[in-house]
């Protein structure tokens, strides 16, 4: 069995940039659709036996019809090519309110050929998988609020522990039911204990609903197809079964700036080690994040230009420059000149972080209570180096005098 696995498409991620004049779609949405087209093309050209999408087709739980149309066009290509496709419901796909349809509902309602929507925990055997010689345990996103209501637990940590135990027992029970002569694949939209988010932040038990490492690394599984975490990784690296997060199909934000994007093709055969091929998505838009501290008030704008990437690097990229500087230098930064310098970029963000140089210090041996309000104000104004300090002190004197006379 040759499986293509991808996740976290988020095709309506339109938080940067302009619109395409031809299609009317945001240019960032076209970036995501380009990656999705590459994945669908690979599934057809490589003649895979099954496609597993491990959740989060969209960013918005109520996607606009235009984005649903674009997602539908790509999934229909797989259907027309007669490639069995499993669509797992992720946390960005579930309905925003009880009783409302989730974002992938139409494929289930219309019973699209060769497409199955997995919106509830399930064990699927060959007769439910178009006769393919494989078994799939599906675990879509678990809504915590609903499960807490079911368990009746008031304390969230107790509820999470109980839910995690129930999920573990459910999956273990299904494994016992499986035919040992056929491979078993687990697909889930969830976190795993010990997996890494971007920035090397570890997933820890107790902070969210998390699958245990021991559960997903059970050797009865031939492959574990995960979604939800955007950092590409094999949580069970160099061991069997592969426990794979392929990551998002396009960079979503600056937290993913240094990470490449992938989808995975896994060759699964019962009794043999699963082979995993990581296929890099090329042409993914660059995110470049730079930080600097202004050390001098002379030629501040030129110093910031020097801290930015070279012109050829900025071309078509999304750039963020974060600068720290003394608050009184704010007027020395020519933002329009910086934007002109970055005109070849897809988008440029300047994040200004003015700093107060130092805290106001009261002379040694002197107590705050011994200073009058005007004395304290004078020390503060001196430390901030405001240009109209004398006027402010006069106004303060008038306010204090009026307050005293009223008392």
N, C-alpha and C positions, 0 to 999 in steps of 0.2 A: 504494500500500500504506500502510495506517494501522497503525502498530505502537504498542502500549502497552508501556512498559519500566519495570520496577521491580526493586528488589534489596534484600538485607539486611533481611529481614522479622523474623528473630529473635523469633518469636512466643512462645517460652517464657521470655522475659526477665522473671523474677518476683523480682527482687532488691530490690524496695521494696514496702511496703504490705501490705494485708490481703487476705482472700478475700471473694468475692461470696457471700452466703448462699444465693442462688437457684441459680446454676450450679455453685458450689463452686470456680470458677476464681479464681486470684489476680487482683485488680483490675488490676494492671499488665498481665497477659496480655490482659485485656479491652481495654485501651488499644490494644495492637498489633492485636488482631483487628478492632477498630473501623476502624483505618486500612486493614487488608486488605480489609474489606468495602467500603469506599469505592472502593478500586482495582478490585475485581471488578465493582461496580455501574457504574463508569465504562466499563469494557471492554464491558459488555453494552449500556449506554445509547448509547454512542458508536459501537457496531457496528464495533469495530476488526477488522482482518483477522488480526492475530496478537498474542499476548501473549508477551513475553520476560521471564522472571524470571532475573536474572543471579546467583543463588546466595545461600546462607545463609538457608534457611527457618527454621532454629532456632539457638539458642545452644549447646545441648548436642548432641554428636555422636550420643548415644543418647537421643533425646527420649522422654519418657513417652508411653504410648499415648493419653492424653487429649489431649495437644498434637498428636499425629499425626492424631487424629480431627478436631480443629478445623481444621488445615491442609487435610486431605482434603476436608472439607465445602466449603471455598471453591474449591479447584481443581475439584471435581466440578461446581460451578455453571458454571464456564467450559466444561467438557466438555459438559454438558447444553445449553449455549447454542451448541454447535458452533463455539467459538472456538479455533482452533489455538493451543496453548500449549507453549512450550519451557521446561523446567525445568533450569537449569544447576546442577551440583553445586558448592557452595562449600566453603571450608575447614572450616566448622562442620557440613557435611553429610556429609563423607567418613567412612568407617567407621574406628573407633578402632584396628582391628587387621586385618591381612591376612586375607582370606577371609570377613570379616563384611560384611553388607549395609550400604550407606549409607542415610542417613535418607530419601531419596526413592525407594528401591528398589521400594516396592509399586506405584507408578504404572507402572514398567517391567515388573514381573513380571505384573501383571494386565492389561497392555496397554490402559490406560484410553483410550477413544476421544478423539481430538483432543489428546492429551497425549503429549509426547515428552520423555524424560529424557536429558540430555546429560551422561554421566559419563565420557566419553573424548574426546580431540581428534577433530574430525570436520569434513568438508565435506559439507553437506547441500544437495542440489539439489532442484528442484521435485517430482520424483517421490517424494522422501522427506519432503516438506513439504505433503502433502495437495493437490498440484498447484498450489500458490500460485506466482505468477511472481516468485520471489525465491530467492536463494542465501544460506546461512548458514554461516559458519565458526565453530565452537564450540571454546572453550578453557576447560574447567572447571579447578578448582583443581589445580595440579600439586604433588603431595606431594614435598617436597625429599628426604626420606630415601630414598624409593624410587628417584628419579632419580639420586641420588648413587651408589646401589648399582649401577645400570645402567651409569653412565659409568665406574665404577671409580676415580674421582678421590678421593684422600685429603684434599686441601686443599679446603675449602669454597668459597673464592673462585674457584678454578679450575673446580670443578664447576659453580657458578652460571653462570660465563661460558660454559661449554660448553653447558649446558642452554639458556640464553637464546639462544645462537647456533642451536641445533637447532630451538627453537620458531620463531625468526624465519625460518629456512629452510623449515620446514614450512608456515607461513602464506603465505609468499611463493610457494611452489610451488603451493599450492591456489589462490591468486589467479590464477596463470597458467592453471589448468584451468577457471576460471569462464567462463560465457557472458557476453560483453561487452554483450549486449543486455538483460541482466537486472541489477537492483540486487544488490549484495553487502553483507551485514551481518556484522560481526564481533561476537560476544558472548564475553566473557571474565570470569572471576573472578580478578582479579590486580591488582597495582599497576602504575602507569605512571610512568616517569621524569618528574619535574617535577610530578606531581599533588600535591595538598595534603591532608594529614590535618587534623583539627580542630586549632586553635591554630596554623595556618599552617606546620606542620612539613612540609617537603618530603620526597617519596620520593626516595631516592638509590640509584643503582646500587651493587651490591656488598653491601648490607645484607640483601637478600632477593632472591627471584626477581622480576625486574621486566621488563615489556615496554618496549622503547625507544619514545620519542616518535615517531621516524621511521617505525617499523613500523605503529603504529596510526593515524597521520595520512595513510597512503597514500591518494591520491585515487581509487583504484579502489574503495574502500569508499564506500558511500552513508551508512552510519551505523555507529557503534561503541557497543554497549550493554554497559557495564561494571558490575561489582559488586565489592565488597570494601571500598572506602573509603567511610566514612559521610558525608563532607562533600560536599554537592551541588555539582557543578561540571562545566563543559565544558572539558576539558583543551586543546581546540583552538578556543577561543572566537573568534567572528567569522570563522571559516574553515570550509572543508569538508574532510573530513566532520566532523560533530559527534562528539566523543569524550566521552560523557556518563556520569558517575556520578550517578544520581538521589539517592543517599544512603539511609540507613536510613529505614524508614517510621514510626518513632517515635523520640523521644529515648532513647538507651540509657543515657547517664550525663551527668555534669556537664560533660564535654568538649564536649557538643553543646548546652549550655544556650542559646546565643545564635543557633543555627541553626534555620531553618524546615525543615520536612520536605516532600518532593515525590515525585511520580512524573511520568513523561514520556510524551507522545504525539508520535510522529515521523511525518511524512508523507514517504514515500520513493518516489521515481520516478527511474528511470534517465535520466541526461542533464540532470537538474535539481537545484538545490540542495535539500537536505533541510530541511524546516521543523520546528522543535522547539518544542513547547508544554510549558512547565513548569507543572504543576498542583499548587498548594500543598494539603497535607493540613491541614484545619482541625480544631480541637478537640484538637490534640496537647497532652499534659500538659506544663505548664511546669516547668522546672528553674531555680531561682534560687540563684546562688552569691554569697555575701557574705563579705568579709574585713574584719577590723578589728584595731586594736591598742589595748589599754587604756592610757590615758595617766595615769590617776589611780586611786587605790584607793577614792575616795569614790563611792558610788552606782554600783558596777561593773555590777551587774545591769541597772540602768536605762539605763546607757550602751550595753549590749549590745542591749537592746530597741530603742533608737533606731537602732542599726546594721542592724536587720532591716527587711524590706520592710513596707509598710503592710498592714493587715489584709485589704483587698480584693485586694491583689496575692498574698498568701499563700494565699488560698482555693483549695483543690484542687491546690496546687503542691507539688513536692518541694523542700525548702529545705535549704541547707547554710550554716552560719555558722562560719567559721574565725576563732579569736581568739588573738592572741599577748599575753602578759602576764608580768610577773615571777612566778617560781615561788611566792614567798611569798604572792601574792594568791589562790591557788587556792581557799581557803575562802570568799572574798568573792563567788564566782560562784554564784548560786542557779539550778542547772540546772532544777529542777522549775518555778520561776517562768517561765523562758524557754520551757519546753515548754507551759505553760499559755497563755502569750502567743501561741504558734504553733499553738494547737489547731485553727484553721481550715485548716491546711495538710494536704495528703495525708500527708506525712511530714516530720519535722524532724530534721536531723543537726547536732549541736554538736561541732565539732572543736577541742579545747583544745590549745594549743601553748605550754606554760609555758617561759619563757626564763630562763637565768642571766644576770643583768644584765651582768656583766663577768668577764673572766678574773682569776684571782688573780695579782697582780703582786708580785714580790720587790723589796724596796727597791734602788734604784740603787746599784751598786758592791758588792752582796752576792751571793755565789755560792750555788747550791743546796747544794753540798757543805758549806758552813759552817753550815747550819741543821740542827738535830736533827729527828727525826721529829715530836716534839711541837710544835716551832716551826712546822713546815710545816702540821701539822694545825690549829693555832691560827689561822694565816692563812686557811686554807680555810674554817673554821667562821665566822670573822669576815666573810668575803665572802658566804657564803650566808645569814647572819643567822638561823641556827637558834635556836630558843628554849631548847633544853636543851644548849647548848654546854658549860657547866661539867661536867655529868654525863658527857658524851661524852669530855671531856678526862681526867676521873678514870678512866674505864674504859680509855682508851688508855694511861694511866700504869701501870695495873695489868698490862695485857697486856705492855707493854714490860719492866716489871720482872720478870715471870715468865719471859719469854723470855731476859733477860739472866742470871738466876740459873741457868736450865737450861744455858745455854752455858758 
